[in-house]
Amino acid sequence: MPDIDLGTQMADLIMAQRGYQANAAVVDRAKDSYQAALEIGRN
């Protein structure tokens, strides 16, 4: 019998996925902010 709890592993996977999505959203928003600042500087 494997010593792996599938419920715990699935919960860990979901938490990692949500963390990745949150971090990716922060990066996207920061990129958009920097691009907006560059546009303001050009005008």
Residue pairs with C-beta under 8 A, 6 or more apart in sequence:
none
